[in-house]
Amino acid sequence: MEAPDSDILSLARAVETCCRVKRSVGHGSTRAERDHFDIYRLASSPALLRALAELMATLLPPQTEVLGGLDLGGLPIATVMSQVTGLPGVLVRARRRPYGGQRFVEGVDCTGRMVVLVGDTVSPGPELRNSVTALRRLGATVTTVVCAIDRLDIPRTVGQDVEVRVALSRSVLERVRISS
């Protein structure tokens, strides 16, 4: 079930309001204010984080068994999505920890299970490839990444037969920012 366009626009407007900050750059007479999109501010807004997680839950494939929160920004979103959906969640690191259990994945056993990766923003870089590879080596099936914000208009696939599903696209965020 997809959210109505008006709900998505309302959520996008709230995300823009929460995450768009002005910061000073330069020195002296060259000092200027520049917009900066701070995605980590989502984690400090429980109501907004929940609304975003509910929207993202509608993007999950029906066979999803585990939510894999990509460190750092994907973890709070995956945690709330876990609460919304009742699905277990795991932390998926981009790199193996050099200490402790030295694992890529922390949490429930993913062997033989469909894991959907959850991220705040996703770029098709080595971190994502490493996460997919690590999960597949553990015996998990990974075919989908669900991300909150697409600020780069990334392709809908990131290689390795992994589809990207986006809750709030760059065009939607720009549309609400321009209309504000």
C-alpha positions in Angstrom: 0.0 0.0 0.0 1.5 3.3 -1.1 1.1 6.6 0.8 -1.0 9.3 -0.9 1.1 12.0 -2.6 -0.1 14.6 -0.2 1.2 12.5 2.7 4.6 12.1 1.0 4.8 15.8 0.3 3.9 16.6 3.9 6.5 14.2 5.2 9.1 15.6 2.8 8.3 19.1 4.0 8.8 18.0 7.6 12.1 16.3 6.7 13.3 19.4 4.9 12.4 21.6 7.9 14.1 19.2 10.3 17.3 18.5 8.4 17.9 21.6 6.3 20.3 23.9 8.3 22.2 27.0 7.5 25.9 27.1 8.3 28.4 29.8 8.0 31.4 29.3 5.7 34.4 31.5 4.9 36.0 34.2 6.9 35.6 37.9 7.3 34.1 39.7 4.3 33.8 36.4 2.4 31.7 34.8 5.1 28.4 33.4 3.7 25.6 31.1 4.8 25.2 27.9 3.0 22.4 25.3 3.2 23.4 21.9 4.5 21.2 18.8 4.7 21.9 17.1 8.0 20.3 13.7 7.8 21.4 12.8 11.3 18.9 15.3 12.7 16.2 12.7 11.8 17.3 10.6 14.8 16.5 13.5 17.2 12.9 13.7 16.0 11.0 10.6 17.2 7.7 11.5 15.5 9.4 12.3 12.2 11.5 9.2 12.4 8.5 7.0 13.0 6.5 8.6 10.1 9.5 8.0 7.8 9.9 4.4 9.0 6.2 3.7 8.4 6.5 5.0 4.8 9.7 2.9 4.3 7.9 -0.2 5.6 5.5 0.1 2.7 8.5 -0.4 0.4 9.6 -3.7 1.8 9.3 -6.8 -0.3 6.6 -9.2 1.1 9.2 -11.9 1.8 11.3 -9.7 4.0 12.4 -11.6 7.2 15.2 -9.4 8.7 15.9 -5.6 8.5 19.6 -4.8 8.2 20.4 -1.4 9.4 23.4 0.1 7.7 25.7 1.8 10.1 25.5 4.7 11.1 22.4 6.5 9.8 20.4 3.4 8.8 20.4 1.9 12.3 17.9 4.2 14.0 15.6 4.0 11.0 15.9 0.2 10.9 15.2 0.0 14.7 12.0 2.0 14.3 11.0 0.0 11.2 11.5 -3.1 13.3 9.0 -1.7 15.9 6.6 -0.8 13.1 6.7 -4.1 11.3 7.6 -6.6 14.0 10.6 -7.9 12.0 13.9 -8.5 13.7 16.7 -6.2 12.9 20.5 -6.5 12.7 23.3 -4.0 12.5 25.3 -4.3 9.2 28.7 -2.7 9.2 30.6 -1.6 6.1 33.8 -3.1 7.5 34.5 -5.9 9.9 35.2 -4.7 13.4 38.9 -5.2 14.3 38.1 -6.1 17.9 35.5 -8.0 19.9 33.6 -10.6 17.7 35.1 -9.1 14.6 31.8 -9.4 12.8 30.2 -7.5 9.9 26.7 -8.3 11.2 25.5 -8.0 14.8 22.1 -9.5 15.9 20.0 -12.4 14.9 21.3 -15.2 12.6 20.6 -14.3 9.0 21.4 -17.7 7.5 18.8 -18.7 5.0 16.7 -15.5 5.5 15.7 -12.6 3.3 17.5 -9.5 4.6 16.5 -6.0 3.4 19.2 -3.4 4.0 17.9 -0.1 5.4 19.8 3.1 5.0 19.4 6.8 5.5 20.9 7.7 2.2 22.5 5.1 0.0 25.3 5.5 -2.5 26.4 2.6 -4.7 29.9 2.5 -3.2 32.2 -0.1 -1.7 30.5 0.1 1.8 27.2 -1.1 0.4 28.9 -3.8 -1.7 30.9 -5.0 1.3 27.6 -5.2 3.4 25.8 -7.2 0.7 28.8 -9.5 0.2 29.1 -10.1 4.0 25.5 -11.0 4.4 25.5 -13.3 1.4 28.6 -15.1 2.8 26.6 -15.7 6.0 23.9 -17.4 3.8 21.4 -14.5 3.7 19.5 -13.5 0.6 19.9 -9.8 -0.2 18.0 -8.3 -3.1 16.8 -4.9 -1.9 18.0 -1.8 -0.1 15.3 0.6 1.2 16.6 4.1 1.8 15.0 7.1 3.4 16.5 9.9 1.2 17.8 9.9 -2.3 19.7 13.1 -2.6 21.9 12.0 -5.5 19.3 10.4 -7.8 21.1 7.1 -7.7 20.2 4.4 -10.1 17.5 2.0 -8.9 20.1 -0.8 -8.9 23.5 -0.7 -7.3 25.0 -3.8 -8.8 25.1 -7.3 -7.3 21.4 -7.7 -8.4 20.3 -5.4 -5.6 17.4 -3.0 -6.2 17.1 0.3 -4.4 13.8 1.6 -3.2 13.5 5.2 -2.0 11.0 6.8 0.4 11.8 10.4 -0.5 13.4 11.2 -3.8 15.6 14.2 -4.5 13.0 15.6 -6.8 10.3 15.5 -4.1 12.6 17.1 -1.5 13.5 19.9 -4.0 9.9 20.4 -4.9 8.9 21.1 -1.3 12.0 23.2 -0.7 11.2 25.4 -3.7 7.5 25.7 -2.7 8.5 26.8 0.9 
